[in-house]
């Protein structure tokens, strides 16, 4: 058995070894084989420091590589816990300078380029981080499509929260990918890591808890290290290591350096009188044999943090890089550092801690400050400088203030939590009369806004506004107050601030116009439509005169939305298209997407389905990069488009993508309501109740969500009917129609419900209100002239007049729209009237047409209700029953799911499929999950095999 390398200068270095971990090695090797075959796996290795977690990861990474997997590995660093995406970006090699376009793109987003949540969005930092999470997930999925992937992450107990979020998101769909994830961590209190490894959402998971080595394993390790079986004195000394292999190796190394081990008759034993040192003493004892300049370099490296580069070290030590290469090589030879490419990695973090803790607190602080100054001078990213400054407190002083004044903008965008900590330190260092406090306060408010701490951002901005004497800061500070108030769901407070801004001499004429344009949006959100329209019209003229596209786009947006509510038609559509065409570069990207989504919804309401689809397809990629409220709004728009067109499975897929836990950003109620509507129609009342309960518990705020409050109302009313309480449904709907929904007038926002209102009113002998609802439907149809609105008008009038011909005219309009559910309802209404008029054959024919649509939609509740209504008049369905919709197997797949399955079989990743189908990556992921569930499969490999098999069956035989 190979022994230690023992040099003449007293330094001992052992070759890498892993003893007593055969079971764990075999377990992870089995997981790697399963992942390579297409079914993703996850394992967590838990153990105290020195028990061999890192060695186990290294050995099993080699095993994964030998299986043909692409291996990526990295380790979280204690110093980087506040830096978002630090460990995952290091694992993946994300770099803006990378030759790989995907890696470079992810690097750009990580730096803040193209990563933008809505300013002051309620999701805070999570909104802006969302784009980075999506970029990382997309990158990993692309890598998995190229080659089975193994991801090894060490020291998860120090991982930043954003990286843990990426891992958590990966674990949701890991079974679909040829992906192995192995994470190792110490059992320290860290809730995020514990939840990650214990999550029930993972299903089957492997948690390997490393125990101390058994006595036989320790004996074998000692024999390998010493070249002979351990004697009694060595064994007693080794027992103090409690089975910790690092302790054992350091103990033997120290004894060998002191020449305290004797080999006699095949036994290795300790000379009499040798003391038993602690692990810390053993490690520091090893450093005694190093040259002073090596120790100094290692101490500086311990401050830089594990994983620094030789270039970083050279910058801090102010020495040429080539002079450090020999020092680094010596440290590697001595077993202090291990070879990790261009990075300096300590063989064990306990060694780094021993070096770091050997310095006094003041010496460490000054070295951190010097390191921060060197990194800043070398052009390091702000996050790296910020890490050092946080550790340098309170020694940073004036350098901290000056650096923040020049670097706070990118730092607040990319790492707002770090920025806040440093800004608070800087403000504590400045005198109240210091003119720099105003700018620091502004940056602090921006950081709070970016972190989602809206009330605090508003308060900080107000205090700064009251004390600043620089008129240049007034506009930005007032915008922070406006955005924070608006995002908190208080457009009334935003309006007050806008009025103050417009009356201030410190706000420029251009900014006044922009504030007024935003005030129109606030008025609209408050339901003050006449005022909103008047302000928007005035602002439109001023913006056109000033040539300001941002203010003009907002004004047109409000005018279009108001017109759509009052009189949907060509005029409203042209206003919306004009606003969407402007989308100037001066406008925040998220707001530009908002205009596009508003246009898509306008197209949808006017039956221009293809235009709506094209608009949504064009915006999907940018919506993913934006995150915040706009991604769930995008998914909600896609879900509504699919719902109205009768593609309910696709609608549910969009709902699922938009409801990703923690990312709904004030759209939960609307998304849940769509799912609840479909569940009620399909007779799945338990699912419907769950969605309604979740919607009721959600605390959605924000103006976009208010415009969709009608959806939970509709879902609750439909559920009332399904529960056999139509009187509750009618009371709920008629009250909303008269009093409004949220801030919006019910007569405008609920006009599309007029057929149901007429139906329920007649069922409750309320003819007066039924006529009022029918008149509202007629007015809307007169304005728009679209098939859908005409269908509603015909259906309302047909129900009032008890005229089956009008109801059939409504069905034809709905068919043209197309709105299949409404079409089926019109057929059912007409069939019931014909049955009452003793025309059973015609009634049966229409019932069959309705049932054919209900079956296609899987609308079991509607079908049962139609059968019950007609059965009361002795009319039954034809003998030939429509084919039942399959729920499992290949026949259960929708057209969209079959297209996705074909792309999977072609080897495309989810991001690639998303690009080809002009939908979001998350939607593709949901489709793949649904496909696998319907087919009873667990991996993409199985799916691809089945698709290819079916294609081969369909291929005509060769004519050879």
N, C-alpha and C positions, 0 to 999 in steps of 0.2 A: 504494500500500500504506500502511496506517495506521501512523503513527509513534507515539513515546511522548508521554505527557502531561507537559509540562515546566512546573512552576510557578515563579513568581518567587522563592520562598524557597529554591530549590535542590533541592526534592524532586522526584524523577522516578518516575512510576508507569506501568508498561506494562500494556496490556490483555492479558487471558488469550490465550495462543496455544499451539499444538501443532504443531511443525514436524518433518518427517522421520519421522512415525509413521503414515503412511498405511496401510502393510501391516498393522500391528497393529490399527489402528482398524477396518479392513475385516474382519479375522479375528474380532474380538469382536462386530462387528455381525452377522456370519453366525451366530455362536453364539447371539446374542440372538434372531434370527429362528427358529432351530431350537427354542429353549426356548419361545418363544411358541406354536409349533406343537404343543407337548406333550412333547417329548423334552428332558429337562433337560441342561444343559451346564455345564462348569466350566473356568475358565481361571486360570492363575497368571501374574502379571507380575513378573519379577525384574529388578532393576537397582540400580545404585549410587545414592546420594543425588544428586538434581538432574537425573537423566536423563529425567524426565517421567512417572514412574509415576502420580502423583496427577493430573496433567493428562489423561493417557490415560483414567484411570477417570472423570474428570468428563465428558469428551467422550462416552465410550461409554455412560455413565449417561444422558446426554441422548438418545442414539440409542435405548436401550432404552425410555425414556419415550415417545419419538415413535412407537414400535411399539405402544403401548398397554399396556406392562407397568407394574406398580407397582414403583417404584424405592426401595429402602432402601439407605442407605449409612452408613458410619462408619469411624473410624480408631482403631486400637489406640494407647494412650498408654503411654509408657515408665514412667510413675509407677504405672500400674495393673496391672502384670504379676502382682502377688500377689493381686489382687482377682478372685475367681471370677466368670465370666460378664460381665466389665466391657464388653468390646467388643460381644459379641453382643446384650446387653440394650440397649446404646445404639443399635445398628443398628435393632433392632426397636421401639424406643420403649417398652420395658417400664416400666410405672409403676403403682403401686398406685392412683394417683389418676386413671388413664385412664378415659375414658368407655367405652372398649371393654372388655367384660367379660373377654375372653381376655387382653388385655394386663394388666388389673388382676390377674387370677388368677395370671398368671406373675410379676407383681411381688410378690404375697403370698408365693408359694413361694420366690422369690429372697430375700425378707427372712426366710425361715425359718418362715413360717406354713404348716402343712400339709406341710412338707418334713421327713421324719423317717426316718432309717435306724434299724436296730436299735441300741440303746445298746451301744457297744463292738463292733459288728459287724466281722468281719474285713476287710470292704471299706473300712472307715474312712470318710474324707471322701468317697470315691466313692459310698458308700451314700447319704449325705444329699444329695450333689450329683445323684444319679440322678434324683430327682424334678424338679429344675430342668432337667436335660437333656431329660427327657420333655416338660416344659411348653414349652420352647423349640421342640422338634421339632413338637409338636402345633400350636403357634401358627403356625409356618411352613407346615405342611401346610394349615391352615385358610385362611391367606392365599392359598396357591396355588389352592385350590378357588374362591376368590372372583375371582381375576384372576391372570394370569401374573406371576410375581415375579422381579425382578432384585435380587440382593444384592451390593453392592460393599463390600469391606473393605480398607482401606489399612493399611500398616505392620504386616503380620502378624508381623513379627519381634518385635514387642513384645506380641503378643496373649497373654492369660492362657490357661493350659492348659485350663481348663473350656470357654472359648469355642472353642478349637481342637477339643475333643472334640465339641462340637455340630456344627461344620462337617464333621468326619470322619464322624459318624453320618449327616449329610445326604447326603454323597457316596455312601453305600452304596445309596441308593434314588433318587438324583437323576434317573435315566433315567425314572422313573415320573411325574415332576412337571414342570409347566411352570415350571421354575426355572432361572435363570442365576446362577451364583456366580462372581464375579471377585475374586481376592485379589491384593494386591501386597505385595512385601516386598524388603528389601535382602538381598543374598547374605552374610549373617553366620552364624556357627555357631549353629544352632538346630535340633536334631534333630527336634523335633516338627513344625516347619514343613516341613522337607525331606521327612520321611516322608509328610506330607499331600499334597504336590505330586507325589511320586514313587510313591505307592501303586499297586501293580498292581491293587488291588481297583477302582480307578476305571475300568479299561479304557481307552477312548479319553479322553485329556485333553489340554488345550492348555497348554503352558508357553511363554510369550513372554519371551525373554531380551532386554531392551533393551540394545542396543549404543550406544556413543557416536554422536552424529550424524555423518553423512558430511560431507566438506568442502563439497559443494554445498548440503547442508541448512544447515550453519553459515553459509555465504555468504548464503543466502536469509534466514535469521534475522537476520543483521547488517543486511542491506538493509532489512528490515522495521522494525528497531529504530531505525536511524539515518536512514532516509529516503533512502539512496543506497547504491550498491554499495560494499563495503569496499575502502579503499585499502590499499597494501602495509604501512604501519606498523600499521594497525588489524588487518589480517589476521595479521601476525606475533604481535601481542599476543593475538589470539583463539586462535591455535594453542595457546597455553599452557593454554587451557580444556580441551583434549583431547576436544572434542566434547560437553562437558557444557553443556546449554542454560541451566541456572541460572547457572553461572559466566559464560557469555556475557552473559546479561541483566544480571547484577549489575555486570559489567565496563562495559558500555555505560552503565548508569545512573550509575555513579561518574564516568565520563568526561564525561557530559553535565552532571552537577552541577558539575564543575570547568571546564566550558566548554572541554574539551580535544578536542572533535571538530569538525572543519571540513568543511563541505559545499562542494565546488568541482567544477564540470563533471560533476555527477552522481555524484561519488565522495565517500564519507565517510571521512575519515582522521584520525589522531591527530596533535595538534600535537607538534612535535619536543621530546624531553626528558621526556615523560610516563612515569612508572615503571609497571611491571607489578605490581599488588598481588595478594596471595593472596585466596582466596575469603573467608576469615574476615575479613580486613581490609576487603574490599569490603562485607561485611554490616555490620560495626561502623561503617564509614564512613557508611553510610546513616543510622545512628542519631544521628550528630552533628547532624543537621538538625532533630531533634525537641526539643520543649520538655522541661524537666527532669521536670515532673509526668507527662508522657506516658511517658518512659523509666522512671520509678519504677513506674508502673502496669504497664508491660509486664514489668518485672523480677519484680514480684509475680505476674503472670499466668504467667510462666515457671516459677515455683515451684509454683503451683497445678496446673500441667500443662495441656497442650493440651486444649481442650474445656471449660474452666471457664466458668462463667456470670458475667454482670455482677454478679449478686447475691452470688456467692462473693467476687468481687473487692472489692465494696463492704464486705463483712463483714470482710475481712482489713485493708483500708485504713482501716476505720472512717469511711467517708464515705457520704453518701446516694447512692443509686443514680443519681439524676438528674444528679448532678455528674459522674459517670463517663461518661455517654452521649456527651458532646462529646469526651472523651478517646479513647474507643473509636472514634468516627467519624473522628477525626483519624488514628488509627493505621491504620484501614482505607483512608482516602484516600491515606496515605503508602505503602501497599503492604506494611505490616508484618503486619497482620491481614487476613483475608478474611471476607466476610459469610457466616455460617453460622447464621443464625437467632438463637436466644437464647444461643448459645455463642461463646466467643472462641477462634478457631482461627488460629494463625500461618500466614502464607502458605506458609512452608516451615519444617520443624522445625529446620533449620540456624539459622534466625533465633532460634528459642527457645533453642537451645543456646548461641548466641553471647551472648545476654543472661544466661543462667544461669551460663555459665562465666566471665563477666566479674566476678562477685562472688567474694570470698574464701570459703574453705571454712567458716570460722566464721560469716561473714555469712549464707551460705546456710542453715546449720543453725539459726541463730536465726530466720530468716525462716520456715523450715519449722515451727518450734515455734510461732511467732506465728500462722501459718496454721492449725495444728492447733487451737490454743486458740479461734481465731475460728470455725472450722467447728463445733467442739464446742458453743460457745455458741449458734450458730445452729441447732443441732439436726440437723446433717448425719448421715447414716448412719455407723455405726461404721467401716466399711471406708475411707471417705474420710479420716476422722481418723487411722486407723491408717497409711495411706499416708504422710501427712505426718510422723507420729511416727517411722516407720522411717527416713525421710530426715533427720530432725532429730538422730538419735543422734550423740553421747551427750549432747546438750544438753537432752533432754526432762526429765530429773530428776524432781522430785516431781510435776510435772503428769502425767507418764506413769503413775506409780504410782496416783495418785488417780483418773485417768481409767479405768484398767483395773479398779479395784475397782468402778466403777459400770457399765462397758460390756463386761466380759469375757464375760458370759453370751451375749449375742447374737453377739459376735465369734467365740467358739469354735464356735458352731453354724454360722455362715455362712462364715467364713474361718479355719478352725483353723490353717492354716500361718502366716498373719499373726499370729494370736493367740500362737502359740508363740514367734515371734521377739521380740515385744514383752514377753511374760511373762519370757523369759530375760533381757532387758535390765533389766526391773524388779527381778527377783530379784538381779541383780548389783549393783543400786544400794542394796539394803536391807541393813541390819545383821542378823547372825544372830539377834539378840535382838528384832528388830522384830516386833511382834505381827501386822503385816499379812502377814508371810511365809506364815503358814498358809493364808490365803485365796488368796494368789497361787499357792501350791503346788497347792491344790485346783483352781484354774482351769487350771493347767498340765497336771495329770493329765487333766482333762476334754478339753482341747485335744488331748492325745496320744491319748486314747481315740477322739475324733472323727476323728483323722487315721489311725486304724488302726494306730498304734504301740502295740500292746497291751502288750508286755513293758515298754516304757518307762513307759506309764501306770501299770502295776501297781507298778513300782519307785518312781516318784514318789509315788504314793499311800501306799505303805508307809513311805517316808522321812518324809513329812509326818505320817503317823499316829503315828510314833514320837516326833516332836518337838512336836506340837501340844499346847497346854494348854487349848484351847477345846473343851469337850465337844460343842458344836454342830456341829463338823466331823467328828466320828468316824463317824457314820452315812453321810454322803455319801462319805467316803473309803473306807470298807469296801465300799460298793456298787460303787465304781469297781474295786476289786480283784476283787470277785466277778464283775462283768460281763467284765472283761478276761480272767480265767482261763477263764470259761465259753466266751467267744468264741474263745479259743485252742485249744478242744477239750480243756480240762483241768477238767472238772467236779469232779474229785477235789480240786484245789487250791481251787476255789470253795467246796467243802464245808468244807474246813478253816477258811477265812476266815469262813464263816457261823457255824460253831460258836464261833469267837472273838467274833464280833459278838453272838451271843445270850448269851454269858456276860459281856458288858461292861455296867457300870453306866451308860456313856455313851450307850447305845442305848435308845431309848424302847420301851415295851411294844408299841406298834403296829408299829414297825419290826422288832421281834423276830418278830412273827407273819409279817410279809412275808418276812423272811429265811428262816424255817422253811418257808414255802410254796415258796420258791425252792430250798431244800435238797431238797425232795421231787422236784423236777424234776431236780436233779443226781443223786440216787440212781437215779432212773428211767433217766437217760442212761447211768449206769454199769452198768445191768442188775441192780441190787439191788432187784428188784421188791417182795419182801415188805416191806423197810424203807421203800421209797418209799410203798407203800400205807399203812403204819402212820403215817408222818409226815404224809402228806396227810390221812388221816382225823382225826388229832388237830388239825391246823391248820385243817381245815374247821370243826370245832366251835368253836375259838377265834376264827376269823374271823367266824363267824356271831354269836358273843356280842359281839364288838367292832363288828360292823356294817361290816367292811372288805371291800368288793367285790373289790379287787385281789388280796388274799391268798386270798380264797374262790375266785375264778376260777382261780387257779393250782392250788390244791388239787384242785378238781373236774376240772381238765384232766388232772392226773396220775392221779386215780382212774379217769377215763373211759378213758385210754389203757391203763392196766394191765388194766382189765376187758375191754377189746376184745381184748387179746392172749390173755387167759386164757379168756374166754367171751364172744365177740361176741354181742350181742343187745340186747334192749330196755333192760335196765338200763344197759348201757354207753352206749347212745345217749342216754338221758335225762340221764345225767351230763354228756355232752358238750354237749347242748343247753342245759342249765342254765348251764354255764360260759360258753358263747357268748352267752347272753342277758344275763349280768351286764356284761361288758366295760365297767367303770366308767371315768369320765373320768380317774381317778387312774392308770390303767394306761397304759403307753406304747402309742401307736397301733399300732406294729408287733406288739406282743404280742397286742393285740386281734385283729389279722388272723390271727395264728397260731392262735388259738382257732377262728376261723371256718374256716380251712383244715383244721384237724384234724377239725372237724365234717363238712366236705364229704367228706373221705376216709372217715369213718365211714359216712356215707350210701352212699358208693360200694361199700364192702365188704359192705353189707347189701342190695345190689341196689335201693336207692332212688335210682335214677339221676336222676329229675326233681328230687328234693330236693337232690341233690349239685349238679346244674346250676344250680338257683336260688341256692344258697349261693355258688357260684363267681361267678355273674353279679352278685350283690350286692356282692361284695368286689373285683371287678376294678379299679374306678377307684381305690379306696384302695390296693390293692396296687401300682399304678403310681406313686402318689404316695409310697409308702413306699420302694420299692426294696429294697436289701440282699438278704438271703437270702429274703425273703418273696415277691418278684416271681418268681424262678425256681421257688420252691415252688408258687406259684399256677400257673405254666405247666406244671410237672410234674404237678400234680393234674389240670389240664385234659387233658394228654397221656394220662395213665393212664385217665381217663374215656373219652376217644375211642378209645384202644387196645382196652379191654375191650369197647366197643360195636361194634368192627369198623370204625370210621372212622379208618383208619390214615393217610390223607393229612392229615386234620385233626390227628392226633396228631403227625405229623412237623412240621407247621406250628407247633404249640405248642412242640415241642422246639427248633426253630430260633429262635423268639422268646425262649425261656428261655436259650439258649446264646449270646446276643449277646456277642461277644468282650469280655472284661474285666468282664462283669457277672454271671457265673454264681454268684459268692459261695457256694462250697462245695456246689453242686448239679450240677456238671459230670458227675460219675460217673453219677449216677442218670439225668440227661437223655440222656447218651450211650448208656447201657444201653438205654433205651427205643428209641432210633433203631437200635441194634445188633440188638435183638430183631426189629424190623420188617424190617430188611435181611436177616437170616438167613431169616426166614419167606418173604421174597420172592425168595430165591435170589440176592441181591446180596452175595456173600461178600466182595468187595473193599471195598465200603462198610462192611460189618459189621466187618471187621478194622480199618479206619481208626477207626471209633467205639470199638472195644474198646481199641485202642492209646492213643487220646486219654484214655479213661477210666482206663486203668492209669497214665498219666503224671500225671493230675490229683492234686493234694494236697489233697483236700477235707478240711476240718475243720469242727467245729461239730456240735451235737447233732442238729439237724433232719436233716442229711445221713445220720447214722448209721442212722436208721430206714429208709432206702432202700438200704442196702448190699446188700440181697437182690437188687436189680435187676441190678447188675453180675455177681453170682454166677449168676443165671439166664441172663444173656446169654452168659457164658463157657461155661456148661454146654450151652446150645443150640448154640453155635458148635462145641463139641467133637463133638456128634452130627453136625453138618453136615460136619465134617471126617472123619467116619467113625471116630470114637473114642468110642463110647458108654461104654466102660469108664472113660474119663477123666471123662466127665460124671457117671457114677454115683458115682465116688469123690469127686468134688468136692461133690456134693449131699449124699451120706450123711454125709460128715465135717462139713459145716456143720449138718446137722440135729441131729447129736449134740453138737457142740462150741459151736454158736451162731454168729451173724453179728455181728461187732463185739462190743458189750456185751450183746446180746440173745439169749435162749435160742432155739436153732434150732427146737425143737418148736413154739414159738409163732409166730415170725416167718415160718417156712417152711411152715406148715400148708397153704397154698394150693397148694404143689407136690406134695402127696401123690399125685395121680394119676400124675405123671411119675416120682415115686420108686417107686411100685408097679410101673409099667410097666418101668422099668429094673431093679428088683430081680428081677422074674420073668425078664427076659431074661438075668440073671446067676445064675439058679437060687438066689436068695436069698429063699426063701419066708418064712422067719422074720421078716426085716425088712419084707417086703411086707405081712405081717399087721399089724406094728406101725404102719406108715404108714397102712394102711387104718383102723385103730382111731383114730388121731389125727384123720382126716377125719370119722369117725362122731361123735366127741365134739364137734367143732366144729359139725357140722350139727345135733346135738341142742340145742346152746346157741342157735344163731341161727335155725334153721328156714328160712333163706332159700333160694331156688331154686339159687343158685350153690353154696352149701355143700352142699346136698342132692345136687346134680349131682356134686360131687367125691366124696361118700360113695358114691353109686350106682356111679360109674365105678370107684372103687377096688375095691369089692366085686365088680363085674361082671368086672373083670380077674382078680381072685383066683379067683372061682368059674367063670370062663369061661362066663358067662351073658350072651348077647346081649340078653335082655330087660332086664336091669339096666342095660346100656349104653344101650339105647334110652330107658329111664327117665331116665338121666343126660342124654341129648340133649334130651329134652323140658324138663327143668329148666333146662338151659343156654339153651334157646330162650326160656324165660319170663324169664330173668334180665335182659337177653339177654347171652350171651357166645358169639358166633358161632364163634370159633376153637375153643373147647372143645367146642361142639356138633359141629363138623365132625370133631374128633378122636374124639369118642364114636361118631359114625357110622362112621368108619374102623375103629375097634376092633371094633365090632359086625359090620361087613362081613367083616373078616378071620376072626372066629370062625365066622360063618355059612358062609364059604367052606371053612373047615376041617371043618365039619359036613356038607359036600357039599350046600349049599343055594345054588347059584350065582346063581339068579335074584334071590333076596332080597339076596344079597351085592352084586350089581351095582346094584340099586336104591339101596341105602344108599351105595355108592361114588359113584353119580351125585349123591346129595344132598350128600355131603361135597365133591365136586369143584365143585358149584355154589357152595358157600360159599367154598371156596378161591379160585375164580375171582373172586368178588366182592371178596375181600380182596386179590387178586393175590398170594396165598400160594403161589408157584410151587414152592418147596422142599417144602412140605407136600403139595402135589398130586402131585409126582413121587414122594415117599416112599409116599403112599397107593397110587398106581398100581403101584409096585414090590412093595409088600407083597401086594397082591391078585393081581398077575401071577404070583407064586410059586405061587398056587393055581389058576391058569388062569382067573382072573376078570378080564375087561376092561371098560372103560367102555362105555356104550351107543354106538351109532353116532352119535347126535346129540350133538355135543360142545357143552359150554357156550360161550357167546360169550366171546371173549377180551376182557380189559379194555383199553381204549384208553389209551395213554400220552400222546398228543398230539392236539390239536384240541379242538373244543367238547365232544365226547363224553367226553373225559378229565377234565373238570371235575367236582369233587364237588358235592353239593348246597349245601354251605356256600360253596364258591367261586362258584357261580352266584348265590347271594344277594349276595355281595360285589360281583360284577360288575354286578348290577342297581343297587346303590347307587352304584357308580362312574359308571355311565351317567347316573344322576340328578344328578350333579355334587357328590356329598358327598365331603368330605375323609375321611382315615383316622380322625381323632378322632371325627368325626360318625358314621361307620359303626360304630365301636367302641361308641359310646353306644347306637346303635339295636339292635345285635346282642348287647349285654352281654358283649363280649369286650374284650381289651386292644388298644390302638392298635398295639402291636408285632405282635400276631397278625394284625391286618388287613393290616399291611404285608407280612408273610410270605405271606399269601393272595394279595395282589395280585402279588407277585413270581412265585409259582407259576402264577397264571393267565396272566401275560404269557409265561412260559417255555413253558407248554403250548400256547399259541396262536401262539407265534413272533412276538410283538409286542414293541414297545419302549416304549410309552407308554400312559398312561391314556386319552389322546384316541383312539388306535386302538381300544382296548378299548370305550370308550363308543360309538364309531361302529359297531362290530360288533354290540354288544348291541342298539342301536336298529334296525339293519338286520334282525336276526333277529326282533325284535318286530314290525316292519312286515310281514315275510313271514308271520308267524303271524296277523296281523290279518285278519279276513274282509273281502272287497272291499265297498266302499260300494254301496248300493242306489240311488244317484242315477240 
